[in-house]
Amino acid sequence: MDSQNSNMERRDPYAALRFWDFRLLLTGRFITSFGTEMVSFAIGWELWLRTHSAFALGLVGLVQVVPVILLSLPAGHVADQYNRRRIVLISQLSTGMCALGLAYLSYTQGPLPLVYLCLFGIGVARAFNDPASSTLVPETVPPHLFSSAATWTSSTWQLASIAGPAVAGLIAAFSGNVTSIYVFEAVGAVVFTLLLSMIRGRKIPLARKSATWSSLVEGFKFMRDTKVILAAITLDMFAVLFGGAVALLPIYATDILNVGPQGMGIMRAAPSVGALLMAFAIAHLPPMKKAGKTLLWAVAGFGAATIVFGLSRSFVLSVGMLALLGALDNISVVIRGTLLLTHTPDEMRGRISGVNSIFIGISNELGSFESGFAAALFGPVIAVVGGGICTILIVLAAARIWPEMRDLKTLDVPQAAD
């Protein structure tokens, strides 16, 4: 009977949403993600207006990824040792304090080094927040609904990514400044901590080991031995690393497409519109039967859409390609997220999430730096088109190196070869 109920819930696209704790967690994540996306818009727009430097835009990603790379391993170990909700609470409040610092610097037009210092602080908070936060999902839904939870978690983030840049663009256009955006981020962090305190999920066992080098790198060893996870994360990392067109949107909005802050807000939101539509499609379609090949084709399409965007001089075509980028990237996000949830033992979730945070940080933030640096050297068009070409080459290499990914069928049950 339990098996029948589980099978029925798997076919229910809204099964994970029927759990109160999961809805609380999603609501909190939406609020903080909404604020984070607004801040990403605000930082990029404000720095471009003040400096007109592609390198300054790329530096935003660098100062945030450095603490993630340096601290994610010990942060993952901490998440397996101590109260994970308390770690998230402290991290969120720290992010809120840094956001208030950005608000003050925006209002006073303070020195740029202090702006980057606040961004560095946000990176430190994120390094501890992400491993602990990602372990909260298994506390709120049963294991057979991890795929549904991963899909709705992605959908919530994408919805915030649509609304955040769009609202931020309107604020920048009509108020002439972005100070209030940073204040909202601080308030959102406080609201998330309040919602977090209301969750009464199942308890996840803690590792309770001393912080030795061996325990810190167990996450890397686990990924090395679990080929499908290693392949999925590596493929996504290099694709986003080289296909980071979003970091150059301020340049495209002002110098190439000439659409101003409103147009940039639309372009910034377009990937999330595509991703949200794809997430709803995945939620309502039958479970994937050829997940590995689906991932490979999705990332290859991501590279092709990046090339078209880089060459486009049409605002409509550019927005369409950005939406397609988001849709294809969401396939990767859902597959990777589900693999992590289904293949990772409870007592190692913090360390695995810490390793995953390093990969995500390298791809997103370091990708922004790479795009800005390449644009400063060769121009934005060559930087974007070259990144798309590299992405396609990465897919070809991954398909050859990891046949386990080509052969991956469903996402629900770990493959025997792992």
C-alpha distance (Angstrom), angle and dihedral (degrees) to the residues before:
residue distance angle dihedral
M1 . . .
D2 3.80 . .
S3 3.80 89.1 .
Q4 3.81 90.8 52.6
N5 3.80 91.3 49.6
S6 3.81 90.6 48.9
N7 3.80 91.4 51.3
M8 3.80 91.1 49.1
E9 3.80 91.0 49.9
R10 3.82 91.0 49.8
R11 3.80 88.8 57.3
D12 3.81 91.7 47.5
P13 3.84 107.2 91.1
Y14 3.82 90.4 -158.0
A15 3.81 97.5 45.8
A16 3.82 96.2 112.5
L17 3.81 91.2 48.2
R18 3.80 90.5 60.8
F19 3.81 89.8 73.7
W20 3.81 113.3 89.5
D21 3.80 95.2 -149.5
F22 3.79 91.1 52.2
R23 3.81 91.1 50.9
L24 3.80 90.3 51.8
L25 3.79 90.5 50.5
L26 3.81 92.4 48.2
T27 3.80 92.1 49.0
G28 3.79 91.9 52.0
R29 3.78 92.2 46.7
F30 3.79 91.1 49.4
I31 3.79 92.0 54.0
T32 3.80 94.5 48.3
S33 3.81 93.1 41.6
F34 3.79 89.8 50.2
G35 3.79 89.7 53.9
T36 3.80 93.0 44.2
E37 3.81 92.3 52.6
M38 3.79 90.7 48.7
V39 3.80 90.1 51.1
S40 3.81 91.2 49.2
F41 3.79 89.1 54.8
A42 3.80 92.9 44.4
I43 3.80 95.1 49.7
G44 3.79 93.6 48.1
W45 3.79 94.3 45.6
E46 3.79 95.7 44.2
L47 3.80 95.4 46.4
W48 3.79 92.5 47.5
L49 3.81 91.8 51.8
R50 3.81 91.4 47.5
T51 3.81 99.2 42.9
H52 3.84 110.7 13.0
S53 3.79 84.6 -148.3
A54 3.81 123.7 137.5
F55 3.80 87.9 -161.6
A56 3.82 90.5 57.3
L57 3.81 88.8 54.9
G58 3.79 91.6 49.4
L59 3.79 91.0 49.1
V60 3.82 88.8 63.5
G61 3.78 89.2 68.1
L62 3.79 94.4 42.9
V63 3.81 97.0 54.4
Q64 3.81 90.2 49.9
V65 3.79 97.7 45.5
V66 3.82 96.8 49.4
P67 3.84 94.7 70.1
V68 3.81 90.4 42.0
I69 3.81 91.7 55.4
L70 3.81 93.7 43.2
L71 3.81 98.8 42.6
S72 3.81 107.7 29.9
L73 3.82 94.9 87.7
P74 3.82 95.2 52.5
A75 3.81 88.8 38.5
G76 3.80 90.3 55.4
H77 3.80 89.8 49.9
V78 3.82 89.8 50.2
A79 3.82 89.5 50.9
D80 3.82 89.9 56.1
Q81 3.82 92.1 47.4
Y82 3.80 106.7 42.5
N83 3.80 142.9 35.2
R84 3.79 103.9 -59.4
R85 3.79 96.1 -158.9
R86 3.79 90.6 53.9
I87 3.81 89.8 51.7
V88 3.81 90.3 52.1
L89 3.80 90.9 47.3
I90 3.81 93.3 53.0
S91 3.80 91.6 44.2
Q92 3.79 93.2 50.7
L93 3.79 93.4 48.6
S94 3.81 89.5 48.9
T95 3.80 89.6 52.2
G96 3.79 89.2 50.8
M97 3.80 91.5 53.5
C98 3.81 91.5 51.1
A99 3.80 89.9 48.3
L100 3.80 90.0 54.7
G101 3.80 87.6 51.7
L102 3.80 89.6 54.0
A103 3.80 89.7 49.3
Y104 3.80 91.1 54.6
L105 3.81 92.8 46.4
S106 3.80 90.8 48.3
Y107 3.80 92.7 50.0
T108 3.81 93.4 47.5
Q109 3.83 96.0 34.3
G110 3.79 86.9 -123.8
P111 3.80 125.3 -170.6
L112 3.79 117.0 -63.7
P113 3.83 95.0 -127.8
L114 3.81 88.4 64.8
V115 3.80 89.9 49.9
Y116 3.79 89.7 55.0
L117 3.81 89.7 45.6
C118 3.81 90.1 57.2
L119 3.80 89.8 48.3
F120 3.80 88.9 50.8
G121 3.81 88.3 53.2
I122 3.80 90.1 52.0
G123 3.81 87.9 51.6
V124 3.82 90.9 53.4
A125 3.81 90.9 50.1
R126 3.80 90.9 47.7
A127 3.81 91.4 51.2
F128 3.81 89.4 62.1
N129 3.80 97.5 32.7
D130 3.80 100.2 54.8
P131 3.84 100.5 55.4
A132 3.81 91.7 45.4
S133 3.81 95.0 41.4
S134 3.80 94.7 50.4
T135 3.81 90.7 56.3
L136 3.80 91.1 60.4
V137 3.82 94.3 74.8
P138 3.85 94.1 69.2
E139 3.81 87.7 52.5
T140 3.81 91.9 59.7
V141 3.84 105.4 43.0
P142 3.83 134.8 34.3
P143 3.83 118.4 -103.2
H144 3.81 96.2 -104.5
L145 3.83 88.8 62.8
F146 3.80 96.8 51.9
S147 3.81 91.2 106.4
S148 3.80 91.3 52.1
A149 3.80 90.3 46.5
A150 3.81 91.9 50.2
T151 3.80 90.7 51.1
W152 3.80 94.4 49.7
T153 3.79 92.4 43.0
S154 3.78 88.5 55.3
S155 3.82 91.0 45.1
T156 3.79 91.9 52.9
W157 3.78 92.3 50.5
Q158 3.79 91.0 47.6
L159 3.80 92.2 49.7
A160 3.79 88.9 53.2
S161 3.79 89.0 47.4
I162 3.80 89.8 55.7
A163 3.77 97.1 46.8
G164 3.82 97.4 37.5
P165 3.82 100.4 60.7
A166 3.81 92.6 36.8
V167 3.80 92.8 53.9
A168 3.81 91.6 41.3
G169 3.80 90.3 52.4
L170 3.79 91.1 52.7
I171 3.80 91.3 48.3
A172 3.81 91.6 50.2
A173 3.81 92.1 46.8
F174 3.80 98.4 47.6
S175 3.81 103.1 31.3
G176 3.78 98.7 36.2
N177 3.83 92.9 -134.5
V178 3.79 140.0 61.2
T179 3.82 101.5 -143.1
S180 3.81 94.7 114.6
I181 3.81 90.3 56.1
Y182 3.79 91.6 66.5
V183 3.81 90.8 48.9
F184 3.81 90.4 54.1
E185 3.80 90.1 53.7
A186 3.81 89.9 55.0
V187 3.81 92.4 49.3
G188 3.81 91.3 47.0
A189 3.80 91.1 55.0
V190 3.81 90.2 55.8
V191 3.81 92.5 48.1
F192 3.80 91.1 51.3
T193 3.80 91.6 53.9
L194 3.82 89.9 52.5
L195 3.81 92.0 51.2
L196 3.79 90.3 45.9
S197 3.79 90.8 57.1
M198 3.83 89.3 59.0
I199 3.83 95.2 58.4
R200 3.81 115.0 104.5
G201 3.80 101.3 -178.8
R202 3.79 130.8 157.6
K203 3.78 116.6 -73.2
I204 3.80 118.3 -104.8
P205 3.83 115.6 -148.0
L206 3.81 115.4 -109.4
A207 3.80 122.4 -136.6
R208 3.84 98.0 -134.1
K209 3.80 95.8 -162.7
S210 3.77 128.8 143.5
A211 3.78 115.1 -102.3
T212 3.81 99.2 -100.0
W213 3.78 122.9 157.3
S214 3.81 88.9 -111.2
S215 3.80 92.4 56.5
L216 3.80 91.5 46.4
V217 3.80 93.9 54.7
E218 3.81 96.3 42.3
G219 3.79 87.9 98.5
F220 3.81 91.3 59.0
K221 3.80 91.0 46.8
F222 3.79 91.3 50.8
M223 3.81 91.8 51.1
R224 3.79 91.7 46.0
D225 3.79 89.8 55.8
T226 3.83 94.7 42.5
K227 3.78 99.4 68.3
V228 3.80 99.5 -174.3
I229 3.81 92.1 54.6
L230 3.80 92.0 46.0
A231 3.80 91.0 49.0
A232 3.81 95.0 46.8
I233 3.80 94.7 47.4
T234 3.81 95.0 43.1
L235 3.79 92.0 48.0
D236 3.79 92.1 49.8
M237 3.80 92.6 44.8
F238 3.80 96.1 55.0
A239 3.80 93.5 39.8
V240 3.80 92.9 55.7
L241 3.81 92.0 37.4
F242 3.80 92.3 59.5
G243 3.80 97.6 28.3
G244 3.81 97.2 56.0
A245 3.82 98.2 135.6
V246 3.82 92.6 143.2
A247 3.81 91.8 71.5
L248 3.82 89.3 63.4
L249 3.82 96.8 49.1
P250 3.84 93.1 107.8
I251 3.81 88.3 59.7
Y252 3.81 93.2 46.1
A253 3.82 91.7 46.6
T254 3.80 95.7 50.9
D255 3.81 108.0 26.2
I256 3.82 107.3 24.8
L257 3.82 109.4 27.5
N258 3.83 97.2 19.9
V259 3.81 95.5 -145.6
G260 3.83 101.7 134.4
P261 3.81 127.7 -145.0
Q262 3.81 94.2 -42.1
G263 3.79 90.5 54.9
M264 3.78 91.6 46.1
G265 3.79 89.8 51.9
I266 3.81 89.7 53.5
M267 3.80 92.2 47.1
R268 3.80 91.9 46.9
A269 3.80 90.4 51.7
A270 3.83 95.9 43.4
P271 3.84 97.0 81.8
S272 3.77 89.9 52.8
V273 3.81 92.4 49.5
G274 3.79 89.1 55.8
A275 3.80 91.8 43.7
L276 3.80 93.1 49.9
L277 3.80 92.3 50.5
M278 3.79 89.7 48.9
A279 3.81 91.5 48.0
F280 3.80 91.5 54.2
A281 3.80 89.6 47.5
I282 3.81 91.3 51.6
A283 3.81 90.9 47.6
H284 3.80 92.8 53.9
L285 3.80 99.8 37.1
P286 3.83 122.1 83.1
P287 3.83 115.8 -89.0
M288 3.80 114.8 -76.4
K289 3.81 114.5 -90.2
K290 3.83 96.7 -172.1
A291 3.79 102.3 31.8
G292 3.81 95.6 158.0
K293 3.79 96.8 53.8
T294 3.80 89.6 41.4
L295 3.80 89.7 57.1
L296 3.81 93.4 48.2
W297 3.80 93.3 50.3
A298 3.81 91.5 45.1
V299 3.80 93.3 54.4
A300 3.81 91.7 45.1
G301 3.80 88.5 52.6
F302 3.80 88.4 48.9
G303 3.79 89.2 58.7
A304 3.81 93.0 47.4
A305 3.82 92.5 49.7
T306 3.81 89.4 49.4
I307 3.81 90.2 55.9
V308 3.81 92.4 50.4
F309 3.81 91.5 48.5
G310 3.79 91.7 50.3
L311 3.81 91.7 53.8
S312 3.81 97.0 40.4
R313 3.80 122.9 110.0
S314 3.80 93.6 176.6
F315 3.80 117.6 94.1
V316 3.82 92.0 -150.6
L317 3.81 93.2 50.1
S318 3.80 91.1 45.5
V319 3.81 92.0 52.2
G320 3.80 90.0 47.0
M321 3.80 92.3 52.3
L322 3.80 91.3 47.5
A323 3.81 89.6 52.2
L324 3.80 89.4 49.9
L325 3.81 89.8 49.8
G326 3.79 89.4 55.1
A327 3.80 93.6 47.4
L328 3.80 93.3 50.7
D329 3.80 93.2 43.2
N330 3.80 90.2 52.6
I331 3.80 90.0 60.7
S332 3.80 88.1 57.3
V333 3.81 92.1 46.0
V334 3.81 93.9 52.0
I335 3.82 94.5 45.6
R336 3.81 93.1 46.4
G337 3.80 93.4 44.7
T338 3.80 93.3 48.8
L339 3.81 92.6 47.9
L340 3.80 90.4 52.4
L341 3.80 92.6 49.3
T342 3.80 96.4 46.2
H343 3.81 99.6 39.7
T344 3.82 101.6 41.5
P345 3.85 122.3 89.2
D346 3.82 113.5 -127.2
E347 3.80 93.8 -118.8
M348 3.83 91.5 55.7
R349 3.81 100.4 43.8
G350 3.80 94.2 104.3
R351 3.80 94.9 52.6
I352 3.80 93.7 43.1
S353 3.80 89.4 49.2
G354 3.79 88.9 49.6
V355 3.79 90.8 55.7
N356 3.80 89.9 45.2
S357 3.81 89.2 52.3
I358 3.80 89.5 56.4
F359 3.79 91.1 52.8
I360 3.81 92.1 46.0
G361 3.79 91.9 46.4
I362 3.78 92.0 49.9
S363 3.79 92.1 49.1
N364 3.81 99.2 42.8
E365 3.79 107.7 30.7
L366 3.80 99.8 26.2
G367 3.79 86.8 43.3
S368 3.79 88.4 58.0
F369 3.80 89.8 51.4
E370 3.80 91.3 47.3
S371 3.81 91.1 50.7
G372 3.79 92.8 48.0
F373 3.79 92.9 46.4
A374 3.82 92.8 47.1
A375 3.80 90.8 47.0
A376 3.81 90.6 51.4
L377 3.82 90.0 52.9
F378 3.80 103.4 36.9
G379 3.80 106.5 11.6
P380 3.82 129.0 -98.0
V381 3.81 97.3 -82.8
I382 3.80 95.8 54.6
A383 3.82 90.0 43.1
V384 3.81 93.2 54.3
V385 3.81 97.5 40.3
G386 3.79 92.0 45.6
G387 3.80 89.6 50.8
G388 3.80 91.1 53.6
I389 3.80 91.7 51.0
C390 3.81 90.8 49.8
T391 3.81 89.8 51.2
I392 3.80 92.4 56.5
L393 3.80 90.7 48.2
I394 3.82 89.5 51.3
V395 3.82 90.3 54.8
L396 3.80 91.4 52.9
A397 3.80 90.7 49.5
A398 3.82 93.7 47.0
A399 3.80 92.7 50.3
R400 3.79 89.4 54.8
I401 3.82 98.2 41.8
W402 3.83 97.3 46.2
P403 3.82 112.9 38.4
E404 3.83 85.5 169.8
M405 3.80 87.6 73.1
R406 3.80 93.1 51.0
D407 3.81 89.5 50.3
L408 3.83 96.9 45.3
K409 3.80 109.7 121.5
T410 3.81 118.6 171.5
L411 3.81 127.7 12.0
D412 3.79 100.9 -143.3
V413 3.81 102.0 78.1
P414 3.84 126.6 41.2
Q415 3.79 111.6 -110.7
A416 3.80 116.2 -108.5
A417 3.79 91.1 -128.0
D418 3.76 91.5 64.8
